[in-house]
């Protein structure tokens, strides 16, 4: 059989699953090879701690207790990520057959952006939390594709899956709502009668409502009061705050569209626009066209999604799981447009996926550079403290944190060519207090006390240790590590 025939022939379920196993594993391979303890991973590995229940994510605690056969969360990376990758492959296979009765290789490309979402790389960077977020995505996919034999099954099973997903990671609710919009768009494209469309939407609303209720009586009661009080104050111009937050998200999204990536996504959006016109022309009813337009607007709004409703807005890349759904819609419309001209043209959608895969490997290299820098910083502090008896025997060591985007000089070339890498990395500190116990320094005080060291840095005491990035002061029985501002204007030329 010729290769040209293979790429257009119908694939069986096993072949589709093998494709997704290869594609999903390839995407996370750079993160596994980097093996970098990312932000929260440091204290979780130190204490074998979970503490997700207080964030309303009770099922994340249960997941690690189940995987480790303990009541806590010992570090077993990369096993949870590998299991989550397999589960994602199964879910994407199910979604492919949900969209296409006779899928081809081009059809397999359509749901892949849910995993090949560039901003999902930050989610997957967490060795502990990444698998939780991935399994939350999996649960939402199964919730949207479940077809039960009875009405009770069609409502109860998806609702339970929604509750499970929200109990793992609340932001995944954006994915369910976005996939509902995709269902509406598919209904428009297939000229589904309005009565059936309304019935479908009513069913999704019922599933979502029941799922939130199940979550409310299972995981929500464990959420701390502080976490519950983080919603917007609706008496203080909430629409203005939402508009400001949307502007901040657009600035972050713009970091992705740089260099060749701009041309690739511009071509994708152009094809999607042609596909939307084709869907509207095929629908032949203004109500269907209006539904498709509203659907696209809602999906774009769901990129930040429910995070817009929180008082302390989190603009981190890990909250942009909805961007994957937006890419799925663009792929769906572009596939519709390309397939009308030639059956092999939809295979061109592999180009933006390859661009995202390249970004994953570039990000993996940046994580490796960050790991090298963090290790050198840790050994430097360990040497300076361990080699000084008075510092070593201090009752308490306070560590300040000076946030800056200039710590990682070795990755400046990559940051300049791919600005989104700095946004994805989001490591803007020199050292965390919980890193020092790994070199035997156990009298260091956690981050919440760093203000003491920061205050000492302004009082003009003579430094006990003077280094490139920090000063160490000894006052009585207490030591204070004060970070310096990273050097300005470092230009590396080789």
C-alpha positions as CSV (number, residue, x, y, z in Angstrom):
1,X,0.0,0.0,0.0
2,X,1.3,3.4,-0.9
3,X,1.8,6.0,1.8
4,X,-0.6,8.4,0.0
5,X,-3.3,5.7,0.3
6,X,-2.6,5.2,4.0
7,X,-3.1,8.8,5.0
8,X,-6.6,8.9,3.6
9,X,-7.9,5.5,4.4
10,X,-10.2,4.8,7.4
11,X,-8.5,3.9,10.6
12,X,-9.6,1.5,13.2
13,X,-9.9,2.2,16.9
14,X,-6.6,0.5,17.7
15,X,-4.8,2.5,15.1
16,X,-6.2,5.8,16.3
17,X,-5.2,4.9,19.8
18,X,-1.7,4.1,18.8
19,X,-1.5,7.4,16.9
20,X,-2.6,9.3,20.0
21,X,-0.2,7.4,22.3
22,X,2.7,8.3,20.1
23,X,1.6,12.0,19.7
24,X,0.8,12.6,23.4
25,X,4.0,10.9,24.7
26,X,6.1,12.9,22.2
27,X,4.6,16.1,23.5
28,X,5.5,15.4,27.2
29,X,8.9,13.8,26.5
30,X,10.9,17.0,26.9
31,X,9.3,17.6,30.3
32,X,10.1,14.1,31.5
33,X,13.7,14.4,30.2
34,X,14.1,17.8,31.9
35,X,12.9,16.4,35.3
36,X,12.7,19.9,36.8
37,X,10.9,20.4,40.1
38,X,8.6,23.3,39.2
39,X,7.5,25.8,41.9
40,X,5.1,23.9,44.2
41,X,6.8,20.6,43.5
42,X,9.7,21.7,45.8
43,X,7.7,21.9,49.0
44,X,5.4,18.9,48.0
45,X,8.5,16.7,47.5
46,X,10.0,17.9,50.7
47,X,6.9,17.2,52.8
48,X,5.3,14.5,50.7
49,X,2.4,16.9,50.9
50,X,-0.8,17.2,49.0
51,X,-3.1,19.9,50.6
52,X,-5.3,20.2,47.5
53,X,-8.5,19.7,49.5
54,X,-8.3,23.2,51.0
55,X,-8.4,24.5,47.4
56,X,-11.6,22.6,46.6
57,X,-9.7,19.9,44.8
58,X,-10.3,16.9,47.1
59,X,-10.0,14.3,44.4
60,X,-6.4,15.4,43.7
61,X,-5.6,14.3,47.3
62,X,-7.4,11.0,46.7
63,X,-5.6,10.4,43.5
64,X,-2.1,10.6,45.0
65,X,-3.2,8.6,48.0
66,X,-4.4,5.9,45.6
67,X,-1.3,5.9,43.5
68,X,1.2,5.9,46.4
69,X,-0.7,3.6,48.8
70,X,-0.1,6.2,51.5
71,X,-2.1,9.0,53.2
72,X,0.1,11.7,51.6
73,X,1.9,12.3,48.3
74,X,5.5,10.9,48.0
75,X,7.2,11.9,44.8
76,X,6.6,9.2,42.2
77,X,7.2,11.3,39.1
78,X,7.0,10.5,36.1
79,X,4.5,7.7,36.8
80,X,1.4,9.9,37.3
81,X,2.2,11.8,34.1
82,X,2.7,8.6,32.1
83,X,-0.7,7.3,33.4
84,X,-2.3,10.6,32.6
85,X,-0.8,10.5,29.1
86,X,-2.3,7.1,28.4
87,X,-5.7,8.2,29.8
88,X,-5.5,11.3,27.5
89,X,-4.8,9.1,24.5
90,X,-7.9,7.0,25.3
91,X,-10.0,10.2,25.7
92,X,-8.8,11.7,22.5
93,X,-9.6,8.4,20.7
94,X,-13.1,8.5,22.0
95,X,-13.5,12.1,21.0
96,X,-12.3,11.4,17.5
97,X,-14.9,8.6,17.0
98,X,-17.5,11.0,18.5
99,X,-16.7,13.5,15.8
100,X,-16.1,11.1,12.9
101,X,-17.7,7.7,12.3
102,X,-14.9,6.7,9.9
103,X,-11.9,8.7,11.0
104,X,-8.8,9.1,8.8
105,X,-5.4,10.4,9.8
106,X,-6.6,14.0,9.2
107,X,-9.5,13.4,11.5
108,X,-7.2,12.4,14.3
109,X,-5.5,15.9,14.1
110,X,-8.7,17.7,15.0
111,X,-8.9,16.9,18.8
112,X,-5.2,16.8,19.3
113,X,-4.9,20.6,20.1
114,X,-6.6,19.9,23.4
115,X,-3.2,18.3,24.4
116,X,-1.0,20.2,22.0
117,X,-2.2,23.5,23.6
118,X,1.0,25.6,23.9
119,X,-0.2,27.0,27.3
120,X,-0.9,23.5,28.6
121,X,2.9,23.1,28.8
122,X,2.9,25.1,32.1
123,X,0.2,22.8,33.5
124,X,2.3,19.8,32.6
125,X,5.5,21.3,34.1
126,X,4.2,20.6,37.6
127,X,5.4,17.1,38.5
128,X,2.7,16.8,41.1
129,X,-0.2,18.9,39.8
130,X,0.3,18.3,36.0
131,X,-1.3,14.8,36.1
132,X,-4.2,16.2,38.1
133,X,-4.9,18.8,35.4
134,X,-4.5,16.3,32.6
135,X,-6.9,13.8,34.2
136,X,-9.3,16.7,34.7
137,X,-9.2,17.3,31.0
138,X,-9.8,13.6,30.4
139,X,-12.9,13.6,32.6
140,X,-14.4,16.5,30.7
141,X,-13.8,14.8,27.4
142,X,-15.6,11.7,28.6
143,X,-18.4,13.8,30.0
144,X,-19.0,15.4,26.7
145,X,-18.9,12.2,24.7
146,X,-20.9,9.9,27.0
147,X,-24.0,8.4,25.4
148,X,-26.1,6.4,27.8
149,X,-28.9,3.9,27.2
150,X,-31.3,5.8,29.5
151,X,-32.0,9.4,30.5
152,X,-30.8,8.8,34.0
153,X,-27.4,7.5,32.7
154,X,-27.2,10.4,30.2
155,X,-27.5,12.9,33.0
156,X,-25.9,11.2,36.0
157,X,-22.7,9.8,34.5
158,X,-21.6,13.0,32.7
159,X,-22.5,14.9,35.9
160,X,-20.3,12.7,38.0
161,X,-17.5,13.1,35.5
162,X,-17.9,16.9,35.6
163,X,-17.8,16.8,39.4
164,X,-14.7,14.6,39.3
165,X,-13.0,17.0,36.8
166,X,-13.8,20.1,38.8
167,X,-12.6,18.3,42.0
168,X,-9.3,17.7,40.3
169,X,-8.9,21.2,38.7
170,X,-11.7,23.8,38.6
171,X,-10.3,25.5,35.4
172,X,-11.2,22.5,33.3
173,X,-14.8,23.7,33.5
174,X,-13.8,26.0,30.6
175,X,-13.0,22.9,28.5
176,X,-16.5,21.4,29.1
177,X,-18.2,24.7,28.2
178,X,-16.0,25.1,25.2
179,X,-16.7,21.5,23.9
180,X,-20.4,22.2,24.4
181,X,-20.0,25.1,21.9
182,X,-18.2,22.7,19.6
183,X,-21.2,20.4,19.8
184,X,-23.4,23.4,18.9
185,X,-21.2,24.2,15.9
186,X,-21.3,20.6,14.7
187,X,-25.1,20.7,15.0
188,X,-25.2,23.8,12.8
189,X,-22.9,22.2,10.2
190,X,-25.0,19.1,10.1
191,X,-28.3,21.0,9.8
192,X,-29.7,19.5,12.9
193,X,-33.3,20.5,13.6
194,X,-33.7,23.3,16.1
195,X,-35.8,21.2,18.4
196,X,-33.0,18.6,18.6
197,X,-30.4,21.4,19.2
198,X,-32.4,22.9,22.1
199,X,-32.8,19.4,23.5
200,X,-29.1,18.8,23.4
201,X,-28.3,22.2,25.0
202,X,-30.9,21.5,27.7
203,X,-29.2,18.2,28.4
204,X,-25.8,19.8,28.7
205,X,-27.1,22.4,31.1
206,X,-28.8,19.7,33.2
207,X,-25.5,17.7,33.3
208,X,-23.5,20.8,34.3
209,X,-26.0,21.8,37.0
210,X,-26.1,18.3,38.5
211,X,-22.3,18.1,38.3
212,X,-21.8,21.3,40.2
213,X,-24.3,20.1,42.8
214,X,-22.3,16.8,43.2
215,X,-19.1,18.8,43.5
216,X,-20.8,21.1,46.1
217,X,-21.6,18.2,48.4
218,X,-18.3,16.3,48.0
219,X,-15.2,18.5,47.4
220,X,-16.5,22.0,48.0
221,X,-17.1,21.7,51.8
222,X,-13.3,21.0,52.2
223,X,-12.4,24.4,50.6
224,X,-11.0,27.0,53.0
225,X,-12.9,30.1,53.7
226,X,-10.2,32.3,52.1
227,X,-10.5,30.3,48.9
228,X,-14.3,30.7,48.9
229,X,-14.0,34.5,49.4
230,X,-11.9,35.1,46.2
231,X,-14.8,35.9,43.9
232,X,-15.2,39.3,42.4
233,X,-17.0,42.0,44.4
234,X,-20.1,42.6,42.3
235,X,-20.6,46.0,43.9
236,X,-17.3,47.4,42.7
237,X,-17.5,47.7,38.9
238,X,-17.0,44.0,38.1
239,X,-17.4,44.5,34.3
240,X,-14.5,46.9,34.3
241,X,-12.3,44.5,36.1
242,X,-13.3,41.7,33.7
243,X,-12.5,43.9,30.7
244,X,-9.1,44.7,32.2
245,X,-8.4,41.1,32.8
246,X,-9.3,40.2,29.3
247,X,-6.8,42.8,28.0
248,X,-4.1,41.2,30.2
249,X,-4.9,37.8,28.7
250,X,-4.7,39.1,25.2
251,X,-1.3,40.5,25.9
252,X,-0.2,37.1,27.1
253,X,-1.7,35.3,24.0
254,X,0.1,37.8,21.8
255,X,3.4,36.4,23.0
256,X,2.7,33.2,21.1
257,X,2.3,34.9,17.8
258,X,5.9,35.7,17.0
259,X,8.0,35.1,13.9
260,X,6.9,32.0,11.9
261,X,4.2,31.2,14.4
262,X,2.4,34.3,13.4
263,X,2.2,33.2,9.8
264,X,1.1,29.7,10.7
265,X,-1.7,30.8,12.9
266,X,-2.7,33.5,10.5
267,X,-3.1,30.8,7.8
268,X,-5.0,28.6,10.2
269,X,-7.4,31.4,11.0
270,X,-7.9,32.3,7.4
271,X,-8.8,28.7,6.6
272,X,-11.1,28.6,9.6
273,X,-12.8,31.8,8.4
274,X,-13.4,30.2,5.0
275,X,-14.8,27.1,6.7
276,X,-17.1,29.3,8.8
277,X,-18.5,30.9,5.6
278,X,-19.0,27.4,4.2
279,X,-20.8,26.2,7.3
280,X,-23.0,29.3,7.2
281,X,-23.8,28.8,3.6
282,X,-24.6,25.1,4.1
283,X,-26.8,25.9,7.1
284,X,-29.1,28.2,5.0
285,X,-30.9,29.5,8.1
286,X,-30.1,32.8,9.8
287,X,-30.7,31.2,13.2
288,X,-28.0,28.6,12.5
289,X,-25.6,31.3,11.4
290,X,-26.3,33.4,14.5
291,X,-25.8,30.3,16.7
292,X,-22.4,29.6,15.0
293,X,-21.3,33.2,15.6
294,X,-22.4,33.2,19.2
295,X,-20.6,29.9,19.6
296,X,-17.3,31.2,18.4
297,X,-17.6,34.3,20.6
298,X,-18.3,32.2,23.6
299,X,-15.3,29.9,22.9
300,X,-13.0,32.9,22.6
301,X,-14.3,34.2,26.0
302,X,-13.7,30.7,27.5
303,X,-10.0,30.9,26.9
304,X,-9.6,32.5,30.4
305,X,-13.1,31.4,31.3
306,X,-14.1,31.2,35.0
307,X,-10.8,32.8,36.1
308,X,-12.4,36.2,35.1
309,X,-14.8,35.8,38.0
310,X,-12.1,35.7,40.7
311,X,-11.0,38.8,42.6
312,X,-7.3,37.9,42.5
313,X,-7.0,37.3,38.8
314,X,-4.5,34.6,37.8
315,X,-3.0,35.4,34.4
316,X,-0.7,32.3,34.4
317,X,-0.5,30.1,31.4
318,X,-1.9,27.2,33.3
319,X,-5.3,28.8,33.5
320,X,-5.6,28.9,29.7
321,X,-6.9,25.4,29.1
322,X,-9.7,26.9,27.1
323,X,-7.2,27.9,24.4
324,X,-7.0,24.2,23.4
325,X,-10.8,24.2,22.7
326,X,-10.4,27.4,20.6
327,X,-7.7,25.6,18.5
328,X,-10.1,22.6,18.1
329,X,-12.7,24.9,16.6
330,X,-10.2,26.5,14.3
331,X,-9.1,23.0,13.2
332,X,-12.6,21.8,12.7
333,X,-13.5,24.8,10.5
334,X,-10.2,24.7,8.6
335,X,-10.7,20.9,8.0
336,X,-14.2,21.6,6.6
337,X,-12.8,24.3,4.2
338,X,-9.7,22.2,3.1
339,X,-11.6,19.0,2.6
340,X,-14.0,20.7,0.1
341,X,-11.0,21.2,-2.3
342,X,-9.1,17.9,-1.9
343,X,-9.3,15.0,0.5
344,X,-5.6,15.2,1.4
345,X,-5.5,19.0,2.1
346,X,-6.7,18.6,5.7
347,X,-3.3,16.9,6.4
348,X,-1.9,20.5,6.3
349,X,-3.2,20.9,9.8
350,X,-0.2,18.9,10.9
351,X,1.9,22.1,10.4
352,X,0.6,24.1,13.4
353,X,0.8,20.9,15.5
354,X,4.4,20.5,14.5
355,X,5.0,24.1,15.5
356,X,3.5,23.4,18.9
357,X,5.6,20.3,19.2
358,X,8.7,22.3,18.4
359,X,7.7,24.8,21.1
360,X,7.4,21.9,23.6
361,X,11.0,20.8,22.9
362,X,12.3,24.4,23.1
363,X,10.5,24.7,26.4
364,X,12.0,21.5,27.6
365,X,15.5,22.9,26.9
366,X,14.7,26.0,28.8
367,X,13.6,23.9,31.8
368,X,16.9,22.1,31.6
369,X,18.8,25.4,31.6
370,X,16.7,26.5,34.6
371,X,17.5,23.3,36.4
372,X,21.2,23.8,35.8
373,X,21.0,27.4,37.1
374,X,18.9,26.3,40.2
375,X,21.3,23.5,41.0
376,X,24.3,25.9,40.8
377,X,22.5,28.4,43.0
378,X,21.6,25.7,45.6
379,X,25.2,24.5,45.7
380,X,26.5,28.0,46.1
381,X,24.2,28.8,49.0
382,X,24.9,25.4,50.6
383,X,28.6,25.9,50.3
384,X,28.6,29.4,51.8
385,X,26.3,28.4,54.7
386,X,27.8,25.0,55.3
387,X,31.3,26.3,55.3
388,X,30.7,29.0,58.0
389,X,30.1,27.5,61.5
390,X,28.2,30.5,62.8
391,X,25.8,30.5,59.8
392,X,25.5,26.8,60.0
393,X,24.5,26.9,63.6
394,X,22.2,29.9,63.4
395,X,18.9,29.5,65.2
396,X,17.1,30.6,62.1
397,X,17.9,31.6,58.5
398,X,15.5,34.0,56.7
399,X,15.5,34.0,52.9
400,X,14.2,36.9,50.9
401,X,13.0,36.6,47.3
402,X,13.7,39.2,44.7
403,X,11.4,38.7,41.7
404,X,13.0,39.4,38.3
405,X,12.8,38.2,34.7
406,X,16.6,38.4,34.3
407,X,17.8,35.5,36.4
408,X,18.1,32.9,33.6
409,X,20.7,34.6,31.4
410,X,21.5,31.3,29.5
411,X,18.0,31.2,27.9
412,X,18.0,34.9,26.7
413,X,18.4,33.8,23.0
414,X,15.4,31.5,23.2
415,X,13.3,34.1,25.1
416,X,14.1,36.6,22.4
417,X,13.1,34.3,19.5
418,X,10.1,32.8,21.4
419,X,8.8,35.3,24.0
420,X,6.1,32.9,25.1
421,X,8.8,30.7,26.6
422,X,9.4,33.2,29.4
423,X,5.7,33.3,30.1
424,X,5.5,29.5,30.2
425,X,8.5,29.2,32.5
426,X,7.2,31.8,35.0
427,X,10.2,31.2,37.4
428,X,11.3,34.7,38.4
429,X,13.1,34.0,41.6
430,X,16.7,32.9,42.5
431,X,15.9,30.3,45.1
432,X,13.1,29.0,47.3
433,X,13.5,28.3,51.0
434,X,12.3,24.7,50.6
435,X,15.2,23.9,48.2
436,X,17.9,24.3,50.9
437,X,17.0,21.2,53.0
438,X,18.1,19.1,50.1
439,X,21.7,20.1,50.8
440,X,21.3,19.7,54.6
441,X,20.4,23.3,55.5
442,X,17.4,22.7,57.7
443,X,17.2,25.9,59.8
444,X,15.9,28.0,56.9
445,X,12.5,29.7,57.3
446,X,9.8,29.3,54.7
447,X,8.9,31.9,52.2
448,X,6.1,33.5,54.2
449,X,8.8,35.0,56.6
450,X,11.0,36.5,53.8
451,X,9.9,40.0,54.8
452,X,12.4,39.8,57.8
453,X,15.3,39.3,55.4
454,X,14.1,41.9,53.0
455,X,14.0,44.5,55.9
456,X,17.5,43.6,57.0
457,X,18.8,44.3,53.5
458,X,17.9,48.0,53.8
459,X,19.6,48.6,57.2
460,X,23.2,48.8,56.0
461,X,24.7,46.0,58.1
462,X,28.1,44.5,56.9
463,X,27.6,41.4,54.9
464,X,29.0,38.1,56.2
465,X,29.0,36.7,52.7
466,X,29.1,38.7,49.4
467,X,28.2,36.8,46.3
468,X,27.1,37.7,42.7
469,X,23.4,37.2,43.4
470,X,23.0,37.5,47.2
471,X,24.4,38.8,50.5
472,X,24.2,36.9,53.8
473,X,24.0,38.8,57.0
474,X,24.5,37.4,60.6
475,X,22.9,39.4,63.4
476,X,23.2,37.7,66.7
477,X,21.9,34.1,66.3
478,X,19.9,34.8,63.2
479,X,21.1,34.8,59.5
480,X,19.4,36.7,56.7
481,X,19.9,35.9,52.9
482,X,19.1,38.9,50.9
483,X,19.0,38.6,47.1
484,X,20.5,41.2,44.8
485,X,19.0,42.6,41.7
486,X,20.3,40.6,38.7
487,X,22.8,42.5,36.6
488,X,21.3,44.8,33.9
489,X,22.2,44.8,30.3
490,X,23.9,41.4,30.1
491,X,24.4,40.8,26.4
492,X,25.8,37.4,25.4
493,X,27.6,37.3,22.1
494,X,29.4,34.2,20.8
